[in-house]
Amino acid sequence: MSKESLDIHCEHCHSIEHFKLGPDGAQTIEQAADKHIQGKTQIQSKSIIRKHTIDKAEYGYALYTCPSCNTLYNPYTIKIEYDEIMLFQPFYKCPKCNTTLVKADEPYTSYACKHCGL
């Protein structure tokens, strides 16, 4: 297991789920927006990058969980602080129940397995 990935093993069905962590090769916020971000989020982030002074940017794969389903998800996330007071950080929704995902806490073994549900 490296810093860029995490494998989680289910104790019940013995399946292994692989999650990416970090920027996955993107060197700049522009590269991250072009390569990994899609749709309306990509349009908004690229507009902010072109038109504003970027104070801080965080981007990369992260672990999120659904508070309703208790399942882990691995979206590519982006957070841009700009013009000294503004913040752009999109929300991510659960594909099963449409609940807003929240950042996952360790230990990751306490979350439901996508394969067996336990």
Biopython code that builds the backbone (N, CA, C, O; Angstrom):
import numpy as np
from Bio.PDB.StructureBuilder import StructureBuilder

atoms = [
    (1, "MET", "N", (0.850, -1.186, 0.000)),
    (1, "MET", "CA", (0.000, 0.000, 0.000)),
    (1, "MET", "C", (0.895, 1.250, 0.000)),
    (1, "MET", "O", (1.768, 1.391, 0.857)),
    (2, "SER", "N", (0.677, 2.145, -0.956)),
    (2, "SER", "CA", (1.453, 3.381, -1.022)),
    (2, "SER", "C", (0.577, 4.556, -0.613)),
    (2, "SER", "O", (-0.605, 4.394, -0.311)),
    (3, "LYS", "N", (1.178, 5.745, -0.609)),
    (3, "LYS", "CA", (0.429, 6.948, -0.270)),
    (3, "LYS", "C", (-0.656, 7.231, -1.307)),
    (3, "LYS", "O", (-1.662, 7.863, -0.984)),
    (4, "GLU", "N", (-0.471, 6.773, -2.551)),
    (4, "GLU", "CA", (-1.383, 7.091, -3.635)),
    (4, "GLU", "C", (-2.552, 6.114, -3.756)),
    (4, "GLU", "O", (-3.429, 6.306, -4.598)),
    (5, "SER", "N", (-2.575, 5.084, -2.936)),
    (5, "SER", "CA", (-3.675, 4.126, -3.027)),
    (5, "SER", "C", (-3.939, 3.468, -1.668)),
    (5, "SER", "O", (-3.112, 3.497, -0.757)),
    (6, "LEU", "N", (-5.110, 2.886, -1.584)),
    (6, "LEU", "CA", (-5.519, 2.203, -0.360)),
    (6, "LEU", "C", (-6.390, 1.020, -0.756)),
    (6, "LEU", "O", (-7.354, 1.183, -1.503)),
    (7, "ASP", "N", (-6.063, -0.154, -0.268)),
    (7, "ASP", "CA", (-6.874, -1.346, -0.492)),
    (7, "ASP", "C", (-7.606, -1.674, 0.796)),
    (7, "ASP", "O", (-6.999, -1.754, 1.864)),
    (8, "ILE", "N", (-8.921, -1.864, 0.688)),
    (8, "ILE", "CA", (-9.725, -2.214, 1.849)),
    (8, "ILE", "C", (-10.294, -3.610, 1.629)),
    (8, "ILE", "O", (-10.923, -3.884, 0.607)),
    (9, "HIS", "N", (-10.066, -4.477, 2.590)),
    (9, "HIS", "CA", (-10.487, -5.868, 2.525)),
    (9, "HIS", "C", (-11.726, -6.068, 3.386)),
    (9, "HIS", "O", (-11.749, -5.660, 4.548)),
    (10, "CYS", "N", (-12.753, -6.689, 2.828)),
    (10, "CYS", "CA", (-13.964, -6.987, 3.590)),
    (10, "CYS", "C", (-13.746, -8.280, 4.371)),
    (10, "CYS", "O", (-13.343, -9.296, 3.804)),
    (11, "GLU", "N", (-14.010, -8.235, 5.655)),
    (11, "GLU", "CA", (-13.852, -9.418, 6.496)),
    (11, "GLU", "C", (-14.958, -10.446, 6.267)),
    (11, "GLU", "O", (-14.796, -11.615, 6.616)),
    (12, "HIS", "N", (-16.077, -10.022, 5.685)),
    (12, "HIS", "CA", (-17.219, -10.918, 5.504)),
    (12, "HIS", "C", (-17.165, -11.669, 4.176)),
    (12, "HIS", "O", (-17.259, -12.896, 4.161)),
    (13, "CYS", "N", (-17.014, -10.951, 3.060)),
    (13, "CYS", "CA", (-17.030, -11.612, 1.745)),
    (13, "CYS", "C", (-15.635, -11.697, 1.127)),
    (13, "CYS", "O", (-15.469, -12.269, 0.050)),
    (14, "HIS", "N", (-14.638, -11.137, 1.796)),
    (14, "HIS", "CA", (-13.232, -11.169, 1.391)),
    (14, "HIS", "C", (-12.950, -10.428, 0.083)),
    (14, "HIS", "O", (-11.914, -10.657, -0.541)),
    (15, "SER", "N", (-13.848, -9.554, -0.334)),
    (15, "SER", "CA", (-13.577, -8.749, -1.524)),
    (15, "SER", "C", (-12.575, -7.661, -1.162)),
    (15, "SER", "O", (-12.438, -7.279, 0.000)),
    (16, "ILE", "N", (-11.886, -7.179, -2.173)),
    (16, "ILE", "CA", (-10.907, -6.116, -1.983)),
    (16, "ILE", "C", (-11.348, -4.936, -2.842)),
    (16, "ILE", "O", (-11.625, -5.085, -4.032)),
    (17, "GLU", "N", (-11.407, -3.768, -2.220)),
    (17, "GLU", "CA", (-11.756, -2.563, -2.961)),
    (17, "GLU", "C", (-10.542, -1.639, -2.986)),
    (17, "GLU", "O", (-9.937, -1.351, -1.953)),
    (18, "HIS", "N", (-10.203, -1.186, -4.180)),
    (18, "HIS", "CA", (-9.022, -0.342, -4.375)),
    (18, "HIS", "C", (-9.466, 1.113, -4.500)),
    (18, "HIS", "O", (-10.364, 1.433, -5.279)),
    (19, "PHE", "N", (-8.831, 1.987, -3.728)),
    (19, "PHE", "CA", (-9.123, 3.420, -3.765)),
    (19, "PHE", "C", (-7.848, 4.180, -4.093)),
    (19, "PHE", "O", (-6.773, 3.855, -3.588)),
    (20, "LYS", "N", (-7.973, 5.191, -4.942)),
    (20, "LYS", "CA", (-6.855, 6.079, -5.242)),
    (20, "LYS", "C", (-6.858, 7.215, -4.226)),
    (20, "LYS", "O", (-7.909, 7.604, -3.717)),
    (21, "LEU", "N", (-5.673, 7.742, -3.938)),
    (21, "LEU", "CA", (-5.542, 8.892, -3.053)),
    (21, "LEU", "C", (-4.545, 9.864, -3.670)),
    (21, "LEU", "O", (-3.555, 9.442, -4.267)),
    (22, "GLY", "N", (-4.797, 11.152, -3.532)),
    (22, "GLY", "CA", (-3.871, 12.160, -4.017)),
    (22, "GLY", "C", (-4.174, 12.626, -5.431)),
    (22, "GLY", "O", (-5.193, 12.248, -6.011)),
    (23, "PRO", "N", (-3.288, 13.448, -5.987)),
    (23, "PRO", "CA", (-3.553, 14.123, -7.260)),
    (23, "PRO", "C", (-3.450, 13.252, -8.506)),
    (23, "PRO", "O", (-3.866, 13.704, -9.572)),
    (24, "ASP", "N", (-2.927, 12.048, -8.440)),
    (24, "ASP", "CA", (-2.869, 11.121, -9.566)),
    (24, "ASP", "C", (-2.188, 11.729, -10.790)),
    (24, "ASP", "O", (-2.737, 11.687, -11.891)),
    (25, "GLY", "N", (-1.020, 12.282, -10.607)),
    (25, "GLY", "CA", (-0.223, 12.761, -11.729)),
    (25, "GLY", "C", (-0.452, 14.208, -12.128)),
    (25, "GLY", "O", (0.352, 14.755, -12.883)),
    (26, "ALA", "N", (-1.492, 14.840, -11.665)),
    (26, "ALA", "CA", (-1.722, 16.247, -12.012)),
    (26, "ALA", "C", (-0.713, 17.111, -11.272)),
    (26, "ALA", "O", (-0.645, 17.076, -10.043)),
    (27, "GLN", "N", (0.064, 17.880, -12.010)),
    (27, "GLN", "CA", (1.086, 18.732, -11.410)),
    (27, "GLN", "C", (0.537, 20.091, -11.003)),
    (27, "GLN", "O", (1.032, 20.697, -10.052)),
    (28, "THR", "N", (-0.479, 20.579, -11.711)),
    (28, "THR", "CA", (-1.035, 21.901, -11.443)),
    (28, "THR", "C", (-2.551, 21.811, -11.338)),
    (28, "THR", "O", (-3.156, 20.815, -11.733)),
    (29, "ILE", "N", (-3.149, 22.857, -10.806)),
    (29, "ILE", "CA", (-4.607, 22.917, -10.710)),
    (29, "ILE", "C", (-5.239, 22.905, -12.107)),
    (29, "ILE", "O", (-6.315, 22.336, -12.290)),
    (30, "GLU", "N", (-4.583, 23.524, -13.088)),
    (30, "GLU", "CA", (-5.089, 23.524, -14.461)),
    (30, "GLU", "C", (-5.122, 22.110, -15.032)),
    (30, "GLU", "O", (-6.099, 21.719, -15.670)),
    (31, "GLN", "N", (-4.062, 21.346, -14.807)),
    (31, "GLN", "CA", (-4.017, 19.965, -15.275)),
    (31, "GLN", "C", (-5.089, 19.120, -14.596)),
    (31, "GLN", "O", (-5.724, 18.280, -15.233)),
    (32, "ALA", "N", (-5.282, 19.346, -13.313)),
    (32, "ALA", "CA", (-6.311, 18.599, -12.585)),
    (32, "ALA", "C", (-7.690, 18.897, -13.151)),
    (32, "ALA", "O", (-8.487, 17.979, -13.350)),
    (33, "ALA", "N", (-7.985, 20.169, -13.414)),
    (33, "ALA", "CA", (-9.290, 20.552, -13.956)),
    (33, "ALA", "C", (-9.501, 19.955, -15.345)),
    (33, "ALA", "O", (-10.604, 19.509, -15.662)),
    (34, "ASP", "N", (-8.456, 19.942, -16.180)),
    (34, "ASP", "CA", (-8.575, 19.388, -17.533)),
    (34, "ASP", "C", (-8.731, 17.873, -17.529)),
    (34, "ASP", "O", (-9.550, 17.326, -18.267)),
    (35, "LYS", "N", (-7.954, 17.207, -16.706)),
    (35, "LYS", "CA", (-7.877, 15.744, -16.761)),
    (35, "LYS", "C", (-8.947, 15.027, -15.941)),
    (35, "LYS", "O", (-9.478, 14.006, -16.376)),
    (36, "HIS", "N", (-9.266, 15.553, -14.761)),
    (36, "HIS", "CA", (-10.068, 14.781, -13.823)),
    (36, "HIS", "C", (-11.455, 15.346, -13.510)),
    (36, "HIS", "O", (-12.333, 14.606, -13.066)),
    (37, "ILE", "N", (-11.661, 16.625, -13.733)),
    (37, "ILE", "CA", (-12.928, 17.253, -13.383)),
    (37, "ILE", "C", (-13.809, 17.320, -14.627)),
    (37, "ILE", "O", (-13.311, 17.553, -15.728)),
    (38, "GLN", "N", (-15.115, 17.117, -14.457)),
    (38, "GLN", "CA", (-16.018, 17.086, -15.600)),
    (38, "GLN", "C", (-17.222, 17.977, -15.375)),
    (38, "GLN", "O", (-17.503, 18.402, -14.254)),
    (39, "GLY", "N", (-17.932, 18.254, -16.467)),
    (39, "GLY", "CA", (-19.214, 18.936, -16.408)),
    (39, "GLY", "C", (-19.143, 20.355, -15.891)),
    (39, "GLY", "O", (-18.192, 21.093, -16.146)),
    (40, "LYS", "N", (-20.189, 20.713, -15.149)),
    (40, "LYS", "CA", (-20.316, 22.069, -14.618)),
    (40, "LYS", "C", (-19.173, 22.420, -13.665)),
    (40, "LYS", "O", (-18.731, 23.569, -13.627)),
    (41, "THR", "N", (-18.701, 21.456, -12.909)),
    (41, "THR", "CA", (-17.596, 21.692, -11.982)),
    (41, "THR", "C", (-16.330, 22.067, -12.750)),
    (41, "THR", "O", (-15.585, 22.946, -12.317)),
    (42, "GLN", "N", (-16.077, 21.413, -13.885)),
    (42, "GLN", "CA", (-14.912, 21.749, -14.691)),
    (42, "GLN", "C", (-15.030, 23.170, -15.250)),
    (42, "GLN", "O", (-14.062, 23.930, -15.225)),
    (43, "ILE", "N", (-16.201, 23.522, -15.747)),
    (43, "ILE", "CA", (-16.417, 24.863, -16.292)),
    (43, "ILE", "C", (-16.197, 25.921, -15.219)),
    (43, "ILE", "O", (-15.516, 26.918, -15.462)),
    (44, "GLN", "N", (-16.766, 25.715, -14.036)),
    (44, "GLN", "CA", (-16.608, 26.685, -12.942)),
    (44, "GLN", "C", (-15.158, 26.790, -12.481)),
    (44, "GLN", "O", (-14.646, 27.894, -12.293)),
    (45, "SER", "N", (-14.500, 25.661, -12.300)),
    (45, "SER", "CA", (-13.124, 25.697, -11.806)),
    (45, "SER", "C", (-12.192, 26.339, -12.826)),
    (45, "SER", "O", (-11.321, 27.118, -12.440)),
    (46, "LYS", "N", (-12.345, 26.040, -14.114)),
    (46, "LYS", "CA", (-11.494, 26.643, -15.129)),
    (46, "LYS", "C", (-11.733, 28.149, -15.231)),
    (46, "LYS", "O", (-10.793, 28.909, -15.467)),
    (47, "SER", "N", (-12.962, 28.579, -15.059)),
    (47, "SER", "CA", (-13.279, 30.011, -15.077)),
    (47, "SER", "C", (-12.609, 30.724, -13.904)),
    (47, "SER", "O", (-12.042, 31.803, -14.076)),
    (48, "ILE", "N", (-12.671, 30.131, -12.718)),
    (48, "ILE", "CA", (-12.026, 30.708, -11.538)),
    (48, "ILE", "C", (-10.513, 30.792, -11.747)),
    (48, "ILE", "O", (-9.896, 31.807, -11.425)),
    (49, "ILE", "N", (-9.922, 29.738, -12.280)),
    (49, "ILE", "CA", (-8.474, 29.702, -12.501)),
    (49, "ILE", "C", (-8.042, 30.796, -13.468)),
    (49, "ILE", "O", (-7.013, 31.438, -13.258)),
    (50, "ARG", "N", (-8.823, 31.015, -14.528)),
    (50, "ARG", "CA", (-8.480, 32.029, -15.540)),
    (50, "ARG", "C", (-8.687, 33.455, -15.043)),
    (50, "ARG", "O", (-7.891, 34.339, -15.361)),
    (51, "LYS", "N", (-9.735, 33.692, -14.274)),
    (51, "LYS", "CA", (-10.163, 35.058, -13.971)),
    (51, "LYS", "C", (-9.766, 35.587, -12.597)),
    (51, "LYS", "O", (-9.910, 36.782, -12.339)),
    (52, "HIS", "N", (-9.272, 34.732, -11.717)),
    (52, "HIS", "CA", (-9.041, 35.159, -10.335)),
    (52, "HIS", "C", (-7.635, 34.820, -9.857)),
    (52, "HIS", "O", (-6.922, 34.036, -10.484)),
    (53, "THR", "N", (-7.251, 35.419, -8.744)),
    (53, "THR", "CA", (-5.986, 35.118, -8.091)),
    (53, "THR", "C", (-6.200, 33.923, -7.169)),
    (53, "THR", "O", (-7.001, 33.982, -6.237)),
    (54, "ILE", "N", (-5.486, 32.852, -7.434)),
    (54, "ILE", "CA", (-5.620, 31.628, -6.647)),
    (54, "ILE", "C", (-4.695, 31.724, -5.437)),
    (54, "ILE", "O", (-3.481, 31.868, -5.580)),
    (55, "ASP", "N", (-5.285, 31.644, -4.245)),
    (55, "ASP", "CA", (-4.506, 31.697, -3.007)),
    (55, "ASP", "C", (-4.040, 30.307, -2.591)),
    (55, "ASP", "O", (-2.910, 30.134, -2.134)),
    (56, "LYS", "N", (-4.910, 29.324, -2.750)),
    (56, "LYS", "CA", (-4.592, 27.958, -2.344)),
    (56, "LYS", "C", (-5.485, 27.012, -3.134)),
    (56, "LYS", "O", (-6.660, 27.297, -3.363)),
    (57, "ALA", "N", (-4.918, 25.888, -3.547)),
    (57, "ALA", "CA", (-5.698, 24.886, -4.270)),
    (57, "ALA", "C", (-5.335, 23.501, -3.763)),
    (57, "ALA", "O", (-4.159, 23.174, -3.602)),
    (58, "GLU", "N", (-6.346, 22.701, -3.515)),
    (58, "GLU", "CA", (-6.171, 21.306, -3.128)),
    (58, "GLU", "C", (-6.974, 20.471, -4.112)),
    (58, "GLU", "O", (-8.125, 20.789, -4.410)),
    (59, "TYR", "N", (-6.365, 19.403, -4.617)),
    (59, "TYR", "CA", (-7.067, 18.557, -5.577)),
    (59, "TYR", "C", (-6.496, 17.152, -5.512)),
    (59, "TYR", "O", (-5.327, 16.950, -5.181)),
    (60, "GLY", "N", (-7.333, 16.197, -5.831)),
    (60, "GLY", "CA", (-6.909, 14.808, -5.849)),
    (60, "GLY", "C", (-8.017, 13.880, -5.412)),
    (60, "GLY", "O", (-9.091, 14.316, -4.999)),
    (61, "TYR", "N", (-7.741, 12.597, -5.509)),
    (61, "TYR", "CA", (-8.699, 11.590, -5.063)),
    (61, "TYR", "C", (-8.741, 11.582, -3.543)),
    (61, "TYR", "O", (-7.711, 11.699, -2.879)),
    (62, "ALA", "N", (-9.940, 11.444, -3.007)),
    (62, "ALA", "CA", (-10.118, 11.402, -1.558)),
    (62, "ALA", "C", (-11.222, 10.398, -1.236)),
    (62, "ALA", "O", (-11.989, 10.001, -2.113)),
    (63, "LEU", "N", (-11.290, 10.000, 0.009)),
    (63, "LEU", "CA", (-12.332, 9.071, 0.441)),
    (63, "LEU", "C", (-13.479, 9.841, 1.076)),
    (63, "LEU", "O", (-13.281, 10.665, 1.969)),
    (64, "TYR", "N", (-14.673, 9.558, 0.598)),
    (64, "TYR", "CA", (-15.899, 10.138, 1.124)),
    (64, "TYR", "C", (-16.839, 9.003, 1.462)),
    (64, "TYR", "O", (-16.715, 7.900, 0.931)),
    (65, "THR", "N", (-17.782, 9.279, 2.351)),
    (65, "THR", "CA", (-18.772, 8.280, 2.708)),
    (65, "THR", "C", (-20.165, 8.880, 2.621)),
    (65, "THR", "O", (-20.350, 10.089, 2.760)),
    (66, "CYS", "N", (-21.141, 8.012, 2.389)),
    (66, "CYS", "CA", (-22.535, 8.430, 2.412)),
    (66, "CYS", "C", (-23.057, 8.242, 3.831)),
    (66, "CYS", "O", (-22.999, 7.131, 4.359)),
    (67, "PRO", "N", (-23.565, 9.301, 4.464)),
    (67, "PRO", "CA", (-24.092, 9.158, 5.822)),
    (67, "PRO", "C", (-25.307, 8.237, 5.900)),
    (67, "PRO", "O", (-25.588, 7.679, 6.961)),
    (68, "SER", "N", (-26.029, 8.068, 4.794)),
    (68, "SER", "CA", (-27.202, 7.191, 4.787)),
    (68, "SER", "C", (-26.843, 5.736, 4.521)),
    (68, "SER", "O", (-27.304, 4.843, 5.233)),
    (69, "CYS", "N", (-26.019, 5.488, 3.497)),
    (69, "CYS", "CA", (-25.664, 4.114, 3.098)),
    (69, "CYS", "C", (-24.433, 3.576, 3.817)),
    (69, "CYS", "O", (-24.209, 2.366, 3.857)),
    (70, "ASN", "N", (-23.625, 4.490, 4.391)),
    (70, "ASN", "CA", (-22.383, 4.127, 5.067)),
    (70, "ASN", "C", (-21.382, 3.443, 4.124)),
    (70, "ASN", "O", (-20.601, 2.594, 4.553)),
    (71, "THR", "N", (-21.410, 3.818, 2.840)),
    (71, "THR", "CA", (-20.538, 3.244, 1.831)),
    (71, "THR", "C", (-19.452, 4.243, 1.460)),
    (71, "THR", "O", (-19.702, 5.448, 1.408)),
    (72, "LEU", "N", (-18.239, 3.740, 1.198)),
    (72, "LEU", "CA", (-17.128, 4.602, 0.797)),
    (72, "LEU", "C", (-17.166, 4.887, -0.702)),
    (72, "LEU", "O", (-17.506, 4.016, -1.503)),
    (73, "TYR", "N", (-16.814, 6.111, -1.066)),
    (73, "TYR", "CA", (-16.689, 6.515, -2.460)),
    (73, "TYR", "C", (-15.361, 7.244, -2.619)),
    (73, "TYR", "O", (-14.775, 7.704, -1.639)),
    (74, "ASN", "N", (-14.892, 7.345, -3.861)),
    (74, "ASN", "CA", (-13.550, 7.838, -4.133)),
    (74, "ASN", "C", (-13.551, 8.903, -5.238)),
    (74, "ASN", "O", (-12.904, 8.708, -6.268)),
    (75, "PRO", "N", (-14.264, 10.027, -5.048)),
    (75, "PRO", "CA", (-14.293, 11.033, -6.116)),
    (75, "PRO", "C", (-12.988, 11.824, -6.201)),
    (75, "PRO", "O", (-12.234, 11.921, -5.233)),
    (76, "TYR", "N", (-12.745, 12.381, -7.378)),
    (76, "TYR", "CA", (-11.641, 13.328, -7.541)),
    (76, "TYR", "C", (-12.178, 14.664, -7.070)),
    (76, "TYR", "O", (-13.154, 15.169, -7.623)),
    (77, "THR", "N", (-11.559, 15.237, -6.064)),
    (77, "THR", "CA", (-12.079, 16.455, -5.441)),
    (77, "THR", "C", (-11.214, 17.656, -5.783)),
    (77, "THR", "O", (-10.038, 17.524, -6.120)),
    (78, "ILE", "N", (-11.814, 18.812, -5.689)),
    (78, "ILE", "CA", (-11.099, 20.056, -5.938)),
    (78, "ILE", "C", (-11.601, 21.108, -4.952)),
    (78, "ILE", "O", (-12.796, 21.203, -4.673)),
    (79, "LYS", "N", (-10.671, 21.884, -4.438)),
    (79, "LYS", "CA", (-11.008, 22.971, -3.519)),
    (79, "LYS", "C", (-10.103, 24.136, -3.876)),
    (79, "LYS", "O", (-8.880, 24.005, -3.861)),
    (80, "ILE", "N", (-10.705, 25.285, -4.199)),
    (80, "ILE", "CA", (-9.937, 26.453, -4.615)),
    (80, "ILE", "C", (-10.292, 27.635, -3.718)),
    (80, "ILE", "O", (-11.454, 28.031, -3.621)),
    (81, "GLU", "N", (-9.281, 28.184, -3.071)),
    (81, "GLU", "CA", (-9.445, 29.434, -2.333)),
    (81, "GLU", "C", (-8.872, 30.529, -3.219)),
    (81, "GLU", "O", (-7.744, 30.422, -3.700)),
    (82, "TYR", "N", (-9.663, 31.595, -3.435)),
    (82, "TYR", "CA", (-9.221, 32.631, -4.357)),
    (82, "TYR", "C", (-9.670, 34.018, -3.908)),
    (82, "TYR", "O", (-10.618, 34.170, -3.137)),
    (83, "ASP", "N", (-8.952, 35.032, -4.422)),
    (83, "ASP", "CA", (-9.214, 36.441, -4.124)),
    (83, "ASP", "C", (-9.287, 36.731, -2.622)),
    (83, "ASP", "O", (-10.032, 37.610, -2.189)),
    (84, "GLU", "N", (-8.523, 35.997, -1.848)),
    (84, "GLU", "CA", (-8.361, 36.157, -0.401)),
    (84, "GLU", "C", (-9.610, 35.902, 0.443)),
    (84, "GLU", "O", (-9.504, 35.832, 1.667)),
    (85, "ILE", "N", (-10.784, 35.761, -0.163)),
    (85, "ILE", "CA", (-11.989, 35.541, 0.648)),
    (85, "ILE", "C", (-12.956, 34.504, 0.070)),
    (85, "ILE", "O", (-13.898, 34.090, 0.746)),
    (86, "MET", "N", (-12.728, 34.089, -1.163)),
    (86, "MET", "CA", (-13.687, 33.207, -1.829)),
    (86, "MET", "C", (-13.241, 31.744, -1.752)),
    (86, "MET", "O", (-12.050, 31.448, -1.651)),
    (87, "LEU", "N", (-14.210, 30.850, -1.801)),
    (87, "LEU", "CA", (-13.946, 29.418, -1.755)),
    (87, "LEU", "C", (-14.847, 28.703, -2.750)),
    (87, "LEU", "O", (-16.058, 28.924, -2.777)),
    (88, "PHE", "N", (-14.247, 27.847, -3.566)),
    (88, "PHE", "CA", (-14.999, 26.983, -4.474)),
    (88, "PHE", "C", (-14.705, 25.545, -4.073)),
    (88, "PHE", "O", (-13.563, 25.089, -4.142)),
    (89, "GLN", "N", (-15.752, 24.835, -3.652)),
    (89, "GLN", "CA", (-15.613, 23.438, -3.269)),
    (89, "GLN", "C", (-16.925, 22.739, -3.592)),
    (89, "GLN", "O", (-17.903, 22.899, -2.861)),
    (90, "PRO", "N", (-16.967, 21.966, -4.676)),
    (90, "PRO", "CA", (-18.210, 21.301, -5.044)),
    (90, "PRO", "C", (-18.587, 20.193, -4.059)),
    (90, "PRO", "O", (-17.742, 19.670, -3.332)),
    (91, "PHE", "N", (-19.857, 19.855, -4.057)),
    (91, "PHE", "CA", (-20.370, 18.760, -3.232)),
    (91, "PHE", "C", (-20.512, 17.521, -4.103)),
    (91, "PHE", "O", (-20.669, 17.621, -5.319)),
    (92, "TYR", "N", (-20.455, 16.365, -3.479)),
    (92, "TYR", "CA", (-20.569, 15.094, -4.186)),
    (92, "TYR", "C", (-21.763, 14.344, -3.613)),
    (92, "TYR", "O", (-21.997, 14.372, -2.405)),
    (93, "LYS", "N", (-22.516, 13.676, -4.477)),
    (93, "LYS", "CA", (-23.742, 12.978, -4.073)),
    (93, "LYS", "C", (-23.562, 11.466, -4.188)),
    (93, "LYS", "O", (-22.822, 10.978, -5.042)),
    (94, "CYS", "N", (-24.241, 10.749, -3.328)),
    (94, "CYS", "CA", (-24.254, 9.290, -3.360)),
    (94, "CYS", "C", (-25.026, 8.830, -4.599)),
    (94, "CYS", "O", (-26.149, 9.283, -4.821)),
    (95, "PRO", "N", (-24.452, 7.948, -5.402)),
    (95, "PRO", "CA", (-25.172, 7.465, -6.581)),
    (95, "PRO", "C", (-26.385, 6.586, -6.247)),
    (95, "PRO", "O", (-27.270, 6.410, -7.084)),
    (96, "LYS", "N", (-26.427, 6.037, -5.034)),
    (96, "LYS", "CA", (-27.549, 5.177, -4.634)),
    (96, "LYS", "C", (-28.745, 5.979, -4.130)),
    (96, "LYS", "O", (-29.879, 5.738, -4.543)),
    (97, "CYS", "N", (-28.488, 6.934, -3.235)),
    (97, "CYS", "CA", (-29.604, 7.612, -2.546)),
    (97, "CYS", "C", (-29.591, 9.137, -2.679)),
    (97, "CYS", "O", (-30.469, 9.814, -2.142)),
    (98, "ASN", "N", (-28.600, 9.678, -3.391)),
    (98, "ASN", "CA", (-28.510, 11.111, -3.670)),
    (98, "ASN", "C", (-28.224, 11.969, -2.428)),
    (98, "ASN", "O", (-28.433, 13.182, -2.461)),
    (99, "THR", "N", (-27.757, 11.365, -1.355)),
    (99, "THR", "CA", (-27.362, 12.094, -0.150)),
    (99, "THR", "C", (-25.991, 12.720, -0.381)),
    (99, "THR", "O", (-25.152, 12.127, -1.059)),
    (100, "THR", "N", (-25.750, 13.905, 0.170)),
    (100, "THR", "CA", (-24.447, 14.551, 0.039)),
    (100, "THR", "C", (-23.390, 13.758, 0.804)),
    (100, "THR", "O", (-23.569, 13.447, 1.981)),
    (101, "LEU", "N", (-22.292, 13.434, 0.128)),
    (101, "LEU", "CA", (-21.203, 12.688, 0.737)),
    (101, "LEU", "C", (-20.401, 13.585, 1.675)),
    (101, "LEU", "O", (-20.330, 14.800, 1.488)),
    (102, "VAL", "N", (-19.799, 12.961, 2.689)),
    (102, "VAL", "CA", (-18.934, 13.671, 3.631)),
    (102, "VAL", "C", (-17.568, 12.980, 3.648)),
    (102, "VAL", "O", (-17.451, 11.796, 3.334)),
    (103, "LYS", "N", (-16.554, 13.733, 4.016)),
    (103, "LYS", "CA", (-15.197, 13.186, 4.081)),
    (103, "LYS", "C", (-15.172, 11.998, 5.052)),
    (103, "LYS", "O", (-15.699, 12.088, 6.161)),
    (104, "ALA", "N", (-14.564, 10.899, 4.634)),
    (104, "ALA", "CA", (-14.513, 9.683, 5.448)),
    (104, "ALA", "C", (-13.453, 9.798, 6.536)),
    (104, "ALA", "O", (-12.405, 10.414, 6.339)),
    (105, "ASP", "N", (-13.735, 9.208, 7.662)),
    (105, "ASP", "CA", (-12.797, 9.175, 8.780)),
    (105, "ASP", "C", (-12.193, 7.787, 8.911)),
    (105, "ASP", "O", (-12.836, 6.783, 8.605)),
    (106, "GLU", "N", (-10.956, 7.743, 9.368)),
    (106, "GLU", "CA", (-10.332, 6.453, 9.668)),
    (106, "GLU", "C", (-10.881, 5.926, 10.979)),
    (106, "GLU", "O", (-11.290, 6.760, 11.787)),
    (107, "PRO", "N", (-10.936, 4.666, 11.275)),
    (107, "PRO", "CA", (-10.510, 3.579, 10.407)),
    (107, "PRO", "C", (-11.561, 3.300, 9.328)),
    (107, "PRO", "O", (-12.763, 3.380, 9.577)),
    (108, "TYR", "N", (-11.089, 2.977, 8.146)),
    (108, "TYR", "CA", (-11.983, 2.768, 7.011)),
    (108, "TYR", "C", (-12.693, 1.422, 7.045)),
    (108, "TYR", "O", (-13.551, 1.159, 6.202)),
    (109, "THR", "N", (-12.358, 0.578, 7.990)),
    (109, "THR", "CA", (-12.987, -0.741, 8.105)),
    (109, "THR", "C", (-14.400, -0.684, 8.663)),
    (109, "THR", "O", (-15.112, -1.688, 8.623)),
    (110, "SER", "N", (-14.821, 0.458, 9.178)),
    (110, "SER", "CA", (-16.153, 0.557, 9.778)),
    (110, "SER", "C", (-17.242, 0.912, 8.760)),
    (110, "SER", "O", (-18.391, 1.141, 9.138)),
    (111, "TYR", "N", (-16.890, 0.956, 7.485)),
    (111, "TYR", "CA", (-17.859, 1.310, 6.445)),
    (111, "TYR", "C", (-18.385, 0.055, 5.755)),
    (111, "TYR", "O", (-17.738, -0.992, 5.768)),
    (112, "ALA", "N", (-19.566, 0.174, 5.153)),
    (112, "ALA", "CA", (-20.225, -0.959, 4.517)),
    (112, "ALA", "C", (-19.485, -1.364, 3.233)),
    (112, "ALA", "O", (-19.012, -0.509, 2.484)),
    (113, "CYS", "N", (-19.393, -2.650, 2.995)),
    (113, "CYS", "CA", (-18.799, -3.201, 1.779)),
    (113, "CYS", "C", (-19.761, -3.013, 0.617)),
    (113, "CYS", "O", (-20.955, -3.270, 0.767)),
    (114, "LYS", "N", (-19.276, -2.575, -0.531)),
    (114, "LYS", "CA", (-20.131, -2.384, -1.700)),
    (114, "LYS", "C", (-20.617, -3.723, -2.273)),
    (114, "LYS", "O", (-21.636, -3.769, -2.963)),
    (115, "HIS", "N", (-19.896, -4.800, -1.990)),
    (115, "HIS", "CA", (-20.258, -6.096, -2.547)),
    (115, "HIS", "C", (-21.289, -6.852, -1.711)),
    (115, "HIS", "O", (-22.273, -7.361, -2.247)),
    (116, "CYS", "N", (-21.068, -6.925, -0.409)),
    (116, "CYS", "CA", (-21.972, -7.716, 0.437)),
    (116, "CYS", "C", (-22.861, -6.860, 1.329)),
    (116, "CYS", "O", (-23.835, -7.358, 1.893)),
    (117, "GLY", "N", (-22.536, -5.574, 1.463)),
    (117, "GLY", "CA", (-23.342, -4.677, 2.272)),
    (117, "GLY", "C", (-23.048, -4.703, 3.768)),
    (117, "GLY", "O", (-23.679, -3.975, 4.534)),
    (118, "LEU", "N", (-22.104, -5.527, 4.187)),
    (118, "LEU", "CA", (-21.757, -5.629, 5.616)),
    (118, "LEU", "C", (-20.499, -4.852, 5.942)),
    (118, "LEU", "O", (-20.067, -4.831, 7.094)),
]
sb = StructureBuilder()
sb.init_structure("model")
sb.init_model(0)
sb.init_chain("A")
sb.init_seg("    ")
for serial, (resi, resn, name, xyz) in enumerate(atoms, 1):
    if name == "N":
        sb.init_residue(resn, " ", resi, " ")
    sb.init_atom(name, np.array(xyz, "f"), 0.0, 1.0, " ", f" {name:<3s}", serial, name[0])
structure = sb.get_structure()
